[in-house]
Amino acid sequence: MPGGVMMDNAYLQVSGLSRHFDISDPFLARLLTGGARRQLTAVDNVSFSIARGQTYALVGESGSGKSTIARMIVGLERPDSGTIRFDGRTAFDERQGQVQDNSLRQKLQMVFQSPYSSLNPRWRVGDILMEPIRAFDLIADPEARRRRVHELLDQVGLSTQDAQRYPHEFSGGQRQRISIARALASNPQFIVCDEPTSALDVSVQAQVLNLLKQLQRDLQLTYLFISHDMAVVRVMAHRIGVLKNGRLVEENAAGPLIESPQDPYTRMLMESTPRFAGGAASG
């Protein structure tokens, strides 16, 4: 198994990350049947780095460990072993446990797969975007907060009037734009995008991908992009890591990996996904 390339100047460094889940039968059932405890290895000794301002894509089939890695990086899952460092600061160390503080959490945000379940249906969009600003105490003046909400809506291609509407009043693509705006509200430097377009129509996918690329250029963002779709990854990634059964089986710059995949599993992923013709469409 190839180890991920570790960069001295990387913004994110993941070293030896592993996660196991207990899938044993209940204790009484094991006692009666004599069954043993069983573990599922979701992530197995994964290491990689992401350069500042670039996009690293993790690709693989469902169950390969992609989303588990994403959840560990943002602190929603605790690794069993390994080290996660952001900009030289330890976010997780197996000897210390989870040590993220608010200043680090502010710089680290996530865009989830489903635009339908990731937004509070009882809150207006303005309140959804205001919450991270309040949580991290970024802006004290109420009027300045309101202006910041309007600025966020404009950044993702929505109207300032949309602040008064509820999530159910928007299409799937618009809801994902709101999710992106919410991620931007804390002024992050790093965003985990966990299959952010897989629930969208193909035409809307291209628009959202172009938005993410534009925001990366404008705000100097660094992305970890999770996907099972090699065509989407071809549009977004500077570097790609291929996961199979929790292990990194191939890693390379996006162009060489897509044009000349070395591992049979990578070639299978390429053959099962229609290629993008000429990159993302404008939108």
C-alpha positions as CSV (number, residue, x, y, z in Angstrom):
1,M,0.0,0.0,0.0
2,P,1.5,3.4,-0.9
3,G,1.9,5.9,1.8
4,G,0.6,9.4,1.2
5,V,3.1,12.1,0.2
6,M,3.8,14.2,3.3
7,M,4.6,17.9,2.6
8,D,6.6,20.1,5.0
9,N,4.5,23.1,4.1
10,A,1.1,21.4,4.1
11,Y,-1.9,23.0,5.6
12,L,-3.4,19.6,6.7
13,Q,-1.3,16.6,7.6
14,V,-3.0,13.3,8.4
15,S,-0.6,10.6,9.7
16,G,-1.4,6.9,10.4
17,L,-5.1,7.5,10.9
18,S,-7.2,4.5,11.8
19,R,-10.8,3.9,13.0
20,H,-12.5,0.6,14.0
21,F,-16.1,0.0,14.8
22,D,-17.4,-2.8,17.1
23,I,-20.0,-4.9,15.1
24,S,-20.3,-7.7,17.7
25,D,-23.6,-9.3,18.6
26,P,-25.0,-8.1,21.9
27,F,-23.2,-9.5,25.0
28,L,-26.0,-12.0,26.0
29,A,-26.2,-13.4,22.4
30,R,-22.4,-13.9,22.4
31,L,-22.7,-15.6,25.8
32,L,-25.3,-18.0,24.6
33,T,-23.7,-18.8,21.2
34,G,-20.1,-18.6,22.2
35,G,-19.5,-15.9,19.6
36,A,-16.5,-13.7,19.7
37,R,-16.3,-9.9,19.5
38,R,-16.0,-8.6,15.9
39,Q,-14.5,-5.3,14.6
40,L,-15.0,-3.5,11.3
41,T,-11.9,-1.6,10.1
42,A,-13.3,1.5,8.5
43,V,-9.9,3.4,8.1
44,D,-6.6,1.6,8.2
45,N,-3.3,3.6,8.7
46,V,-4.1,6.4,6.2
47,S,-1.7,9.3,5.7
48,F,-1.8,12.2,3.3
49,S,-1.2,16.0,3.1
50,I,-3.0,18.9,1.5
51,A,-1.1,22.0,0.4
52,R,-2.6,25.4,1.3
53,G,-5.1,26.7,-1.3
54,Q,-5.4,23.3,-3.0
55,T,-8.0,20.5,-3.2
56,Y,-7.3,17.0,-2.2
57,A,-9.9,14.4,-3.3
58,L,-10.5,11.1,-1.5
59,V,-12.4,8.8,-3.9
60,G,-13.7,5.3,-3.5
61,E,-16.9,3.2,-3.5
62,S,-19.5,3.4,-0.7
63,G,-18.0,1.9,2.5
64,S,-14.4,2.7,1.5
65,G,-13.8,4.9,4.5
66,K,-14.1,8.4,2.9
67,S,-16.7,9.9,5.1
68,T,-15.3,8.4,8.2
69,I,-12.0,10.2,7.5
70,A,-13.9,13.4,6.9
71,R,-15.8,13.1,10.2
72,M,-12.6,12.4,12.1
73,I,-10.9,15.5,10.6
74,V,-13.7,17.8,11.6
75,G,-14.0,16.2,15.1
76,L,-17.3,14.3,14.6
77,E,-15.5,11.0,15.0
78,R,-12.6,10.2,17.2
79,P,-9.7,8.2,15.6
80,D,-8.5,5.1,17.3
81,S,-4.9,6.1,16.3
82,G,-3.1,8.6,14.3
83,T,-2.4,12.3,14.2
84,I,-4.2,15.2,12.5
85,R,-2.5,18.6,12.2
86,F,-3.8,21.9,10.8
87,D,-1.3,24.6,9.9
88,G,1.2,23.0,12.3
89,R,-1.2,22.7,15.1
90,T,-2.4,19.4,16.5
91,A,-6.1,18.8,16.1
92,F,-5.9,15.2,17.3
93,D,-3.2,13.1,18.7
94,E,-3.7,9.5,19.9
95,R,-1.8,10.2,23.1
96,Q,-3.8,13.4,24.0
97,G,-7.3,12.8,22.6
98,Q,-9.4,15.4,20.9
99,V,-7.8,18.8,21.5
100,Q,-9.6,21.1,19.1
101,D,-10.4,24.5,20.5
102,N,-12.7,27.2,19.2
103,S,-10.1,29.1,17.2
104,L,-9.3,25.9,15.3
105,R,-13.0,24.9,14.8
106,Q,-13.7,28.4,13.4
107,K,-11.1,27.8,10.6
108,L,-12.5,24.3,9.9
109,Q,-15.9,23.8,8.4
110,M,-17.9,21.1,6.5
111,V,-20.4,21.0,3.6
112,F,-22.5,17.9,3.9
113,Q,-23.9,15.6,1.2
114,S,-27.6,16.3,1.6
115,P,-28.8,19.9,1.2
116,Y,-32.2,18.7,2.5
117,S,-31.2,17.3,5.9
118,S,-28.3,19.6,6.8
119,L,-30.4,22.8,7.3
120,N,-32.7,23.5,10.2
121,P,-36.2,23.7,8.6
122,R,-37.6,25.9,11.4
123,W,-35.0,28.6,11.0
124,R,-35.0,31.3,8.4
125,V,-31.9,31.4,6.2
126,G,-30.7,34.6,7.8
127,D,-30.7,32.9,11.2
128,I,-28.9,29.9,9.8
129,L,-26.1,32.0,8.5
130,M,-26.0,34.2,11.6
131,E,-25.5,31.2,14.0
132,P,-21.8,30.6,13.3
133,I,-21.1,34.4,13.5
134,R,-22.7,34.4,17.0
135,A,-21.2,31.1,18.1
136,F,-17.6,32.3,17.4
137,D,-18.4,35.9,18.5
138,L,-17.1,37.3,15.2
139,I,-19.2,40.4,14.9
140,A,-20.8,42.2,17.9
141,D,-22.9,44.8,16.2
142,P,-26.3,43.5,15.0
143,E,-26.4,45.7,11.9
144,A,-22.9,44.6,10.9
145,R,-24.1,41.0,11.4
146,R,-27.0,41.6,9.1
147,R,-24.7,43.1,6.5
148,R,-22.4,40.0,6.8
149,V,-25.3,37.7,6.1
150,H,-26.2,39.6,3.0
151,E,-22.6,39.5,1.9
152,L,-22.6,35.7,2.3
153,L,-25.8,35.3,0.3
154,D,-24.3,37.4,-2.5
155,Q,-21.0,35.4,-2.5
156,V,-23.0,32.2,-3.2
157,G,-25.2,33.7,-5.9
158,L,-28.4,34.2,-3.8
159,S,-30.4,37.4,-3.1
160,T,-30.3,39.4,0.1
161,Q,-34.1,38.9,0.3
162,D,-33.5,35.1,0.7
163,A,-32.4,35.8,4.3
164,Q,-36.1,35.9,5.2
165,R,-37.1,32.6,3.6
166,Y,-37.1,29.1,5.0
167,P,-35.0,26.2,3.5
168,H,-38.1,24.4,2.1
169,E,-38.7,27.3,-0.2
170,F,-35.5,26.6,-2.2
171,S,-34.4,24.0,-4.7
172,G,-31.8,21.5,-3.9
173,G,-29.0,23.5,-5.6
174,Q,-30.0,26.6,-3.8
175,R,-30.1,24.8,-0.5
176,Q,-26.5,23.6,-1.1
177,R,-25.5,27.2,-1.8
178,I,-27.0,28.1,1.6
179,S,-25.0,25.3,3.2
180,I,-21.8,26.7,1.5
181,A,-22.7,30.2,2.8
182,R,-23.1,28.8,6.3
183,A,-19.7,27.1,6.1
184,L,-18.2,30.5,5.0
185,A,-19.8,32.4,7.8
186,S,-17.0,31.6,10.3
187,N,-14.3,32.8,7.9
188,P,-12.7,29.3,7.5
189,Q,-9.5,28.4,5.9
190,F,-10.3,24.7,5.4
191,I,-13.5,23.2,4.2
192,V,-14.4,19.5,4.0
193,C,-16.8,18.9,1.1
194,D,-18.5,15.5,1.7
195,E,-20.0,14.5,-1.6
196,P,-21.6,18.0,-1.9
197,T,-23.1,17.5,-5.4
198,S,-24.1,13.8,-5.3
199,A,-27.7,14.6,-4.4
200,L,-28.1,17.2,-7.2
201,D,-29.1,17.1,-10.8
202,V,-26.2,17.0,-13.2
203,S,-26.8,20.5,-14.6
204,V,-26.9,21.9,-11.0
205,Q,-23.8,19.9,-10.0
206,A,-21.7,21.9,-12.5
207,Q,-22.9,25.2,-11.1
208,V,-22.1,24.2,-7.5
209,L,-18.6,22.9,-8.5
210,N,-17.9,26.1,-10.3
211,L,-19.0,28.1,-7.2
212,L,-16.7,26.1,-5.0
213,K,-13.8,26.7,-7.4
214,Q,-14.5,30.4,-7.6
215,L,-14.7,30.7,-3.8
216,Q,-11.4,28.8,-3.5
217,R,-9.7,31.3,-5.8
218,D,-11.2,34.3,-4.1
219,L,-10.8,33.3,-0.5
220,Q,-7.7,31.1,-0.7
221,L,-9.5,28.1,0.7
222,T,-8.1,24.6,1.1
223,Y,-10.5,21.7,0.4
224,L,-10.8,18.1,1.3
225,F,-13.2,16.8,-1.4
226,I,-15.0,13.5,-0.8
227,S,-16.5,11.8,-3.8
228,H,-17.2,8.4,-5.5
229,D,-17.4,10.2,-8.9
230,M,-14.1,10.4,-10.8
231,A,-15.7,12.8,-13.3
232,V,-16.4,15.3,-10.5
233,V,-12.9,14.7,-9.0
234,R,-11.3,15.5,-12.4
235,V,-12.9,18.9,-12.3
236,M,-12.1,19.8,-8.7
237,A,-8.9,18.1,-7.5
238,H,-5.2,19.1,-7.6
239,R,-4.3,15.7,-6.0
240,I,-6.2,12.5,-5.5
241,G,-6.1,9.6,-3.0
242,V,-7.9,6.4,-3.8
243,L,-9.4,4.5,-0.9
244,K,-10.4,0.8,-0.9
245,N,-11.6,-0.9,2.2
246,G,-10.2,1.9,4.4
247,R,-6.7,1.8,2.9
248,L,-5.0,4.3,0.5
249,V,-4.2,2.2,-2.5
250,E,-3.0,5.0,-4.9
251,E,-2.2,8.6,-4.7
252,N,-0.9,11.1,-7.2
253,A,-1.5,14.5,-8.8
254,A,-4.9,14.6,-10.5
255,G,-3.7,14.7,-14.1
256,P,-1.3,11.7,-14.0
257,L,-3.6,9.6,-11.8
258,I,-6.6,10.1,-14.1
259,E,-4.6,9.7,-17.3
260,S,-2.5,6.7,-16.2
261,P,-4.0,5.0,-13.1
262,Q,-1.6,2.4,-11.7
263,D,-3.8,0.4,-9.3
264,P,-6.5,-2.0,-10.8
265,Y,-9.1,-0.6,-8.4
266,T,-8.4,3.0,-9.6
267,R,-8.8,1.7,-13.2
268,M,-12.1,0.1,-12.3
269,L,-13.3,3.4,-10.8
270,M,-12.3,5.2,-14.0
271,E,-14.0,2.7,-16.2
272,S,-17.3,2.9,-14.2
273,T,-17.5,6.7,-14.5
274,P,-18.2,8.7,-17.7
275,R,-15.5,11.2,-18.3
276,F,-16.1,14.9,-18.1
277,A,-15.7,16.5,-21.6
278,G,-13.8,19.8,-21.2
279,G,-14.3,20.3,-17.4
280,A,-17.2,21.9,-15.5
281,A,-19.8,23.8,-17.4
282,S,-20.2,27.5,-16.6
283,G,-23.1,28.4,-14.4
